[in-house]
Each structure stands twice: as C-alpha cells, then as structure tokens.
Amino acid sequence: MDNGICLNSMIPLRDTPDRQGELTDQLLFGEHFRILESQGEWHHIRRLPDGYEGWMKSLYFLRMSGEWIAAHQQKAPWVAGEPFMWLNIENEGMWIAGGSLLPDFDPSTGSFTLSNRHCTVQDKSGVARGMSRGELAQAARNYLNAPYLWGGKTVFGMDCSGFTQILARMGGIVLPRDSHQQVHRGTTVGFIKDARPGDLAFFDNEEGEIIHTGMMLDPNHIIHASGKVRIDAIDHQGIYNRELKQYTHTLRVIINIMDEPQKNHSL
C-alpha cells in the first residue's frame, strides 16, 4: 500500500473520483495519507492519523515510505499557527494554510528538509508545537469573517468541524474530522460557567444528532463557522445570534479537549 504527503497548499478531497464529486474535506501541506485505491489519475486515500477518506487527483504529492510515515506519526508535529504563511521550497515559494504540518522543522533556523528539498518559512514565530488556551483563542480570532465552505478548513473557506479540527491541531491535539466524532473526545465540562478558552461546544438537532461545533472563548462567547467564522453569545440553552435576535443552535455538551491525557497523534 503506497503512502504519500501533500506538497500543495491544499488538495480537495471529493466523495467520488471526478471533478463533480462533492467536496468533503481538504488535504493541507504536510498531511500524510495512504493510497487505498487508484482509478486513472484519481486516488482514494485515507488521511493519517484521523482516518478520513476521500478521492484526490494525482497532483502535488510525494510518495513516502511506510517507515517514514510511521516514524513521523510518533512525533509531535510543528504546525503553521497563522491563517496563512509563506513557505520557500528551494527556489520557489507558496502560501500554506494554517494547520499545515512542517515535518522535522528546526525552530532555530525556521527550516526543514523534505525529500532532499530545503524548505524555509518566512516567519518562524508563526510556527507552533502546541498552544496555551489564551494563544489558541487568539489564533481562532485570526479567522474571523472567513467564509463558510462545506468540507473546507482554510481561511478561504471552512466548515464548523474543519475549524475546530485545525484549532485543536494548533493546540497539539488530534481530533477526528466531523463534529459527531469530535464530541467523543476529552472530558465533559459540567456547567457552562466553568468553560474556558479552547473547550469545544457541541450542538444537536431535534433527533439528538450532533450537527454543529465551535470553540469557547469564555463562558459567554463562542467562535464558530456558521455562514462565516463569527463570535456569538452562548448560554446553557445554546448560541444566541444578536443580529437575528434568536437562538440558532441548541447546546448539547461542552468538552474539555485541552487537558485530556491523550494529547498525542493517534486516534
């Protein structure tokens, strides 16, 4: 089974092997994956370590050995901690999105080597290996007004669980891709008054299904992707949109992911 690493700023993942397939997710620079099946120029892949699957075109990725992938799954990753950062790869450069992975990054030089290619970030201060709750809250605010995009997880478009997955990664935590999976991580916060920056709030529909998530900034405010990335009021009932003068999401539970013992890189 072949393994790969994304070398583009972003590669769309679709639910079928064609351009008309629905966008379900995005691969970011440095993310690892396994190729499960190939159909011409399309590959069905499983991203590591969250296990998310989709179809991608065979462009802008590098095949890596299983040993290399396994070794890097055990390392705490260095992550692009700004919404976008400039990366020089030898004589070329490109923008990479927040949450991109920088394997074997050297913080003293701001550089790393990927398959004999020398890579350097323009501003090494924007690269993180875990963040405090306060730092994570500021990182989240940097995405304010980013447009909503189903399947997206960059500042140019993201959905609610893509947003929380990227923020968790900046905090040094691996989360599954979708909100109904993310809700099973961490520990429950008993009362909303005890919520802290970095805790995740989850919301359900009338059937009890988890349909939305966002990150708490304090016991009274949440930042989330709903139409755009925005800050709204929240209480024990749910999210209150002051512009609409109504509750838009019903609160199910608040989860502390920041202090869970499994702050590592496997699900």
Stockholm file with secondary structure:
# STOCKHOLM 1.0

chainA/1-267         MDNGICLNSMIPLRDTPDRQGELTDQLLFGEHFRILESQGEWHHIRRLPDGYEGWMKSLYFLRMSGEWIAAHQQKAPWVAGEPFMWLNIENEGMWIAGGSLLPDFDPSTGSFTLSNRHCTVQDKSGVARGMSRGELAQAARNYLNAPYLWGGKTVFGMDCSGFTQILARMGGIVLPRDSHQQVHRGTTVGFIKDARPGDLAFFDNEEGEIIHTGMMLDPNHIIHASGKVRIDAIDHQGIYNRELKQYTHTLRVIINIMDEPQKNHSL
#=GR chainA/1-267 SS CCEEEECSSEEEEESSSSTTSCEEEEEETTCEEEEEEEETTEEEEEEETTCCEEEEESCSEEEECHHHHHHHHTSCCCEECSSEEEEEETTEEEEEETTCBCTTCBTTTTEEEETTEEEEESCGGGEESSCCHHHHHHHHHTTTTCBBCTTCEETTEECHHHHHHHHHHHTTCCCCSSHHHHTTSSEECSCGGGCCTTCEEEEECTTCCEEEEEEEEETTEEEEESSBEEEEEECSSEEEETTTTEEEEEEEEEEECTTCSCCSSCC
#=GC SS_cons         CCEEEECSSEEEEESSSSTTSCEEEEEETTCEEEEEEEETTEEEEEEETTCCEEEEESCSEEEECHHHHHHHHTSCCCEECSSEEEEEETTEEEEEETTCBCTTCBTTTTEEEETTEEEEESCGGGEESSCCHHHHHHHHHTTTTCBBCTTCEETTEECHHHHHHHHHHHTTCCCCSSHHHHTTSSEECSCGGGCCTTCEEEEECTTCCEEEEEEEEETTEEEEESSBEEEEEECSSEEEETTTTEEEEEEEEEEECTTCSCCSSCC
//
